[in-house]
Structures are given as C-alpha cells and as structure tokens.
C-alpha cells in the first residue's frame, strides 16, 4: 500500500474510540477484531520522518460487505480522477514529449487550462516542468500506467485501453495513486507517511471517522512510531488539520473517500474494494461477510478443528462468537478443551481468551474438571475474578500442555524455532529439567519433540537427558 511510517498497522483503535467519545462521536462501529500496536522506529523531522519500512504484522480486519462487482465496475468511469485521466489522454492525442517522457511545460499548462484543474496560479507560474504540477502529474501517471496513453520513445499516442469500466483497471488506478505517496501524493509528508494506516483504519470503521479524530490518530501514531520531538509535535498539531483536509479532498477526487451526512469521512464502495485488495496483497486477513458467514453455524468442535487445520481466518472467530451468548460459547469451547488433544485445547483456549467477564459461570463450573481447571482459574485471575491460586507446578503443567499442542499441528515440531511459549531459554531449560515430574500424559512426547527439533543444541541435549530419565522412572 502507500508509504507509511507504521506500515501494515492501523491507528491505536482504543485511543480512537476514546477520542471519538471525547468528540461526541460515540457510535463508531466496525472496530472489532483489528490489531493496533506498531513497532518502534527511529525518528526524524515531523515533516518527513524517514522511518524505514518494516515487516508488516498480519492483522485481522472486520468482515465487509462489498457491492456487486458489475455495479462497482460501472461506477469507475464516473470517478473524477478517471474521467480527467481519460480527458487528458484524449487531449494529448499524438504529441512529442520531453526527455523525462512528460508533456513540455507550455503544453502542460495548456492541459491544466483545458481540464480546468484546480491548480493555483502561483504554482502554475513557478513550475519548472510538468512534474511540478502535482495533480496534472498524477493524472499523467495514471493515464500512462493504465494504458490510456502509450509512450513510444518520446512520442505519446492513444493507448490500447479504452474500457475503464473494469475492476482490473480500477485496481491499477488505485495502486498508481497510493504508490505516489512515496513521492508526495497529498502535499503533506506526514499524511503520506501514515496514509496506509489511515486507510486501513477507515476500512475498519464502517460508519466513518470525523476529521478531528483522524487528526488525533495521525498525531498519536506519528509521535509514538516516529519518536517525534515535542517541538515537531507542536508544529504538526498546528499544521496537520489543514494538510489533512486537503488530503481528504484529494482522496475523494480519486474516488476513495466520501463524506457522510454527519460530516464523517468513510471509504466509498470503490474505496472499500480497493483497500481490501491492498490488504490482501500484504497478507492481512480481510474477509467479506460472505466468506466468514459459513463459520457462524459451525459447532465448537468443528470451529476448533477448522482453525487447527489452518482453514479458518482469525475473523471467523469473531463471527462465530457474535452468533452466541458469551456463556453458551464458553460452555461449548470448554467442553472441546476438556475432551480434546492438547492441540484442540490450545486452539479452544485461544478462542476462550476473547470472552469477557460475562462468561464467568461456565469457567467457574470448569474449575472441577481435572484437565481444564488450571486454564479456567487462569482465565478468572486475568479478569480479576475470584479463583483458586495456581502453583508453580500448575504453571509447568500448562507449559507442557502448550508445548504438546505442537505435536497435533501439521508441521508444528518443525516450527519450534518460532514457538514463543515461554519467556526465555532459561525458563525452558528449567522446564525441561522438571518435565519428567510433571503429571501430563504428553510430557515424554513433548521432550522427544524438543530433543529432535529445538534449534538450541543445549536445550535439545537437556531434553534427551530428561526423556531418558522419564523412561527410567516409568520402568520403575
């Protein structure tokens, strides 16, 4: 997607929710299921933070309802940017270009007048080349890259593309637009830096977001992710509202945003489709309502098995939980956890962690189950609810159970290097020493797995010794 100092992330939605409340926008919807925390970055000037792109974490976005494909395609030619790109291509016809493959400056100025582009006169007069007229340059890039204009050598001529009412064409247009953020799309370096996360956040909030809330989100994200200095933040706080207003107007011209009757900004139907395409390209979980609806009616065991097999997107969990009361969901999942393998139990426990205190009763009932009582007690403790104390031995049992879950996941043992179940190698070394004494049916298989697959030679060696000791103890 576009350049972002916090690439692949979204604004802290908890902060946005609080900001919305402060501003009287307490009916924001669609925020559930979106990750927020971003990585650290080396900071720079507020006007151009220069943060390096980082590996994007995989995020799960709320399911969206897309408009019909034919309806979307039919709307593409009416997008002002697309209409103007077609007009520019028609006006250009066959024409000699500069060495940069751009319109000569006099002809660029003539194109601005012909298209009646809102470029200020002082900008027009000060331009040294067509590249210095940002809106015209954006149209030129779109026209050339989508095939409306074909360049051969230094000659522009009509391109092979005449039908703009297709989603492939629209996808190309949006990629061209968002890629311009690397060179200055909106006229605001900070908005360009955070454009990807802003659009991803708007994708998550179906009711739209007010400008003051967007300003607050960008400021917070920029301050944290780019370690902006106080004087930079003071300057940015004064200038960002105006910069963002102009950026939002440009994104509306590009067909991505629209303003609601309440004065909020949201993605258009075409914008929703395009941002989803970018999220999918980046590997994020961005399903449609139809894609996850199938999960809603699964039983708890079917859901767990689907997730365990890697066939269910994270958003499937939210859809499944929404179809049930917290108590009903907890009862179903606890039953699966109590009767299943460590793999099914780990998956069920992960889903159970999504439930709040209103699901207390089934967890309290589970305190009497010999297999899941420790998980139930831990769940209650985390939510500050009364529960039995867990001993270090209970913690070891849960750790062994979690390790053993890898035995039931395809390719799990081979993924040992990335398995971050314990806080440190020192803690894992201690656990390996204790595992022969842990009363867990999979303690020995888990030791064998560590011995065979753990990348740390010392851990693997210790696991082999503990496995031999466990076998000796079993023989008596």
C-alpha positions, 0 to 999 in steps of 0.5 A: 500500500502507500508509504507509511511510517507504521506500515501494515498497522492501523491507528491505536483503535482504543485511543480512537474510540476514546477520542471519538467519545471525547468528540461526541462521536460515540457510535463508531462501529466496525472496530472489532477484531483489528490489531493496533500496536506498531513497532518502534522506529527511529525518528526524524523531522515531523515533516518527513520522518524517514522511518524505514519500512518494516515487516508488516504484522498480519492483522485481522480486519472486520468482515465487509460487505462489498457491492456487486462487482458489475455495479462497482465496475460501472461506477469507475468511469464516473470517478473524477480522477478517471474521467480527467485521466481519460480527458487528458489522454484524449487531449494529448492525442499524438504529441512529442514529449520531453526527455523525462517522457512528460508533456513540455511545460507550455503544453502542460499548462495548456492541459491544466487550462483545458481540464480546468484543474484546480491548480493555483496560479502561483504554482502554475507560474513557478513550475519548472516542468510538468512534474511540478504540477502535482495533480496534472502529474498524477493524472499523467501517471495514471493515464500512462500506467493504465494504458490510456496513453502509450509512450513510444520513445518520446512520442505519446499516442492513444493507448490500447485501453479504452474500457475503464469500466473494469475492476482490473483497471480500477485496481491499477488506478488505485495502486498508481495513486497510493504508490505516489505517496512515496513521492508526495501524493497529498502535499503533506509528508506526514499524511503520506507517511501514515496514509496506509494506516489511515486507510486501513483504519477507515476500512475498519470503521464502517460508519466513518471517522470525523476529521478531528479524530483522524487528526488525533490518530495521525498525531498519536501514531506519528509521535509514538512510531516516529519518536517525534520531538515535542517541538515537531509535535507542536508544529504538526498539531498546528499544521496537520488539520489543514494538510489533512483536509486537503488530503481528504479532498484529494482522496475523494477526487480519486474516488476513495473517500466520501463524506457522510451526512454527519460530516464523517469521512468513510471509504466509498464502495470503490474505496472499500474494494480497493483497500481490501485488495491492498490488504490482501496483497500484504497478507492481512486477513480481510474477509467479506461477510460472505466468506466468514458467514459459513463459520457462524453455524459451525459447532465448537468442535468443528470451529476448533478443528477448522482453525487447527487445520489452518482453514479458518481466518482469525475473523471467523472467530469473531463471527462465530462468537457474535452468533452466541451468548458469551456463556453458551460459547464458553460452555461449548469451547470448554467442553472441546478443551476438556475432551480434546488433544492438547492441540484442540485445547490450545486452539479452544483456549485461544478462542476462550481468551476473547470472552469477557467477564460475562462468561464467568459461570461456565469457567467457574463450573470448569474449575472441577474438571481435572484437565481444564481447571488450571486454564479456567482459574487462569482465565478468572485471575486475568479478569480479576475474578475470584479463583483458586491460586495456581502453583508453580507446578500448575504453571509447568503443567500448562507449559507442557500442555502448550508445548504438546499442542505442537505435536497435533499441528501439521508441521508444528515440531518443525516450527519450534524455532518460532514457538514463543511459549515461554519467556526465555531459554532459561525458563525452558531449560528449567522446564525441561529439567522438571518435565519428567515430574510433571503429571501430563500424559504428553510430557515424554512426547513433548521432550522427544519433540524438543530433543529432535527439533529445538534449534538450541543444541543445549536445550535439545541435549537437556531434553534427551537427558530428561526423556531418558530419565522419564523412561527410567522412572516409568520402568520403575 
